[in-house]
Amino acid sequence: MPGGSHTSDVLIALAGESGAGKTTSAQMLQVMGFHLIELTKRLRGEAKALFGAPTRAEIQRYARDVQGNNGNDHFARIALEEFGDETRGDIVLDGIRNPDELDYITSFTARTARAFWLLAVVTPAETRFARVKRRNREGDPTEYDHFREDDRRALGDGKSGFQTNAYLIERAHRRIENTGDTGDLEIALVETVAAVRGNG
């Protein structure tokens, strides 16, 4: 699925479950010079304006409602339209959720002559839950059973739906197993950037 012509500009979209390390990876890529587009932050901000301190389940329901009215690619489409087709530079997109977003991102990278990879950041559930508890973000589940139920909804069932993490993880060009060692994560990201540039 790599696309675009030979160019120095790339777009890396991050997929993965809650607590896997997508935000940390995005911030590392930002330090490397990437423009950071945070779909999750946008979604969470809109939900917070409505609910105050939304739970993960409330954020998921809100996203489902918005995408039901505006299309499953809504959040990616709005964010990339705001970024603009003419703006140059590398992009990291944090929080892709479904195949319609993937299709829109693919079309954006084709028309802006960027190389594109979908990168999955993966971590076992127990480790992810421990990270979620440590970050202590408002609305995050505090019980493991609730966390896994939220995971189940986010993984989705096949290709259709507003959130299908399992499909995206399976389709990723590369997976990074995030063990929590920031040095290893940074090395894996540097290698990923080099690989996507080489396939652009």
C-alpha positions in Angstrom: 0.0 0.0 0.0 2.9 2.5 -0.1 1.9 5.4 -2.4 3.0 8.6 -3.9 6.0 9.5 -6.1 9.6 9.7 -5.1 9.6 12.6 -2.7 11.1 13.6 0.7 7.6 14.2 2.1 5.9 11.4 3.9 2.7 10.8 5.9 2.7 8.2 8.7 -0.7 7.4 10.2 -0.7 5.7 13.6 -3.1 2.9 14.5 -3.4 0.9 17.7 -5.3 0.4 20.8 -5.6 2.6 23.8 -2.3 2.8 25.8 -0.2 1.3 23.1 1.9 4.4 22.7 0.5 6.1 19.6 0.7 9.6 21.2 4.3 9.0 22.5 5.3 7.8 19.0 3.6 10.8 17.4 5.4 13.2 19.7 8.7 11.5 18.9 8.0 12.0 15.2 7.1 15.6 15.8 10.5 16.1 17.4 12.0 14.6 14.2 10.3 17.4 12.3 6.9 16.0 11.4 3.7 18.1 11.4 1.6 16.5 14.2 -2.2 16.1 13.4 -4.0 14.7 16.5 -7.3 13.1 15.5 -7.8 11.7 19.0 -7.1 15.1 20.6 -9.7 16.8 18.4 -12.3 14.1 19.1 -11.6 14.2 22.8 -11.8 18.0 22.9 -15.2 18.0 21.2 -16.5 15.4 23.5 -15.2 17.2 26.6 -17.0 20.4 25.5 -20.2 18.3 25.5 -19.8 16.0 28.5 -17.2 17.7 30.8 -15.1 14.7 31.6 -16.2 12.0 29.1 -15.5 8.3 29.6 -13.8 6.4 26.8 -17.2 4.8 26.1 -18.9 8.3 25.8 -16.1 9.4 23.4 -16.7 6.3 21.3 -20.5 7.0 21.2 -19.9 10.6 20.3 -17.5 9.6 17.5 -20.1 7.1 16.2 -22.8 9.7 16.1 -20.6 12.4 14.4 -19.4 9.9 11.8 -22.9 8.6 11.3 -24.0 12.1 10.3 -20.8 13.2 8.4 -19.2 10.0 7.2 -16.7 7.6 8.8 -13.8 9.7 7.3 -15.0 12.9 9.0 -12.2 13.5 11.5 -9.4 12.7 9.1 -11.0 14.6 6.3 -11.5 17.8 8.3 -8.0 17.7 9.8 -6.3 17.2 6.5 -8.5 19.8 4.8 -7.4 22.3 7.5 -3.8 21.3 6.9 -4.2 21.9 3.2 -3.1 20.2 0.0 -0.4 22.9 -0.7 1.3 22.7 2.7 4.6 20.8 2.3 6.4 18.7 4.9 6.2 15.4 6.7 3.0 14.5 8.6 2.3 12.2 11.4 -1.4 11.5 11.9 -2.3 10.2 15.4 -5.4 8.2 15.8 -6.7 6.7 12.6 -9.8 4.6 13.3 -11.4 3.0 10.3 -11.0 2.1 6.6 -12.9 5.2 5.3 -10.3 7.3 7.1 -7.6 5.1 5.5 -9.1 5.6 2.1 -9.2 9.4 2.5 -5.6 9.5 3.8 -4.5 7.4 0.8 -6.2 9.8 -1.6 -4.7 12.8 0.2 -1.2 11.4 0.0 -1.6 10.5 -3.7 -2.7 14.0 -4.7 -0.1 15.7 -2.5 2.7 13.4 -3.8 3.6 12.0 -0.4 4.8 8.5 0.5 2.4 6.9 2.9 2.6 4.1 5.5 0.1 3.0 8.1 2.0 2.2 11.2 0.5 0.0 14.0 1.8 0.5 17.6 1.0 -2.7 19.5 1.3 -3.7 23.2 -0.3 -6.4 25.3 -3.5 -5.5 27.0 -2.2 -5.8 30.6 0.7 -3.4 29.8 -1.6 -0.9 28.1 -4.0 -0.9 31.0 -1.2 -0.2 33.4 -0.1 2.7 31.2 -3.7 4.1 31.1 -3.9 3.9 34.9 -0.6 5.8 35.2 -1.5 8.6 32.8 -4.6 9.1 35.0 -6.5 11.0 32.2 -10.1 12.0 33.0 -12.6 9.5 31.7 -10.2 6.6 31.2 -11.4 3.3 32.7 -10.0 2.4 36.1 -11.2 -1.3 36.1 -9.6 -3.8 33.8 -13.0 -5.3 32.7 -14.2 -1.9 31.6 -10.9 -1.3 29.8 -11.3 -4.6 27.9 -14.9 -3.8 27.0 -13.8 -0.5 25.5 -11.1 -2.4 23.6 -13.7 -4.7 22.2 -15.7 -1.9 20.8 -12.6 -0.2 19.4 -11.3 -3.3 17.7 -14.6 -3.5 15.7 -16.0 -6.4 13.8 -14.4 -6.8 10.4 -14.1 -3.8 8.1 -17.3 -1.8 8.6 -18.0 0.6 11.4 -16.8 3.9 12.9 -13.8 2.2 14.7 -12.1 -0.9 13.4 -8.7 -1.1 15.1 -8.2 -4.8 14.4 -8.6 -4.3 10.6 -6.2 -1.4 10.6 -3.6 -3.2 12.7 -3.8 -6.1 10.3 -3.4 -3.8 7.3 -0.4 -1.9 8.6 2.7 -1.7 6.6 4.7 -2.2 9.8 4.1 -3.0 13.4 6.1 -1.7 16.3 6.0 -3.6 19.6 6.2 -0.9 22.2 7.8 -2.4 25.2 8.1 0.9 27.0 11.8 1.4 26.3 11.8 4.9 24.7 15.2 4.3 23.1 14.0 1.2 21.3 10.8 3.0 20.2 12.8 5.9 18.8 15.1 3.5 16.9 12.0 1.7 15.5 10.5 5.0 14.4 13.7 6.2 12.7 13.9 2.9 10.9 10.2 3.3 9.8 10.8 6.8 8.4 13.8 5.6 6.4 11.7 2.6 5.1 8.8 4.7 4.0 11.1 7.2 2.3 12.8 4.3 0.5 9.4 3.0 -0.8 8.0 6.4 -1.7 
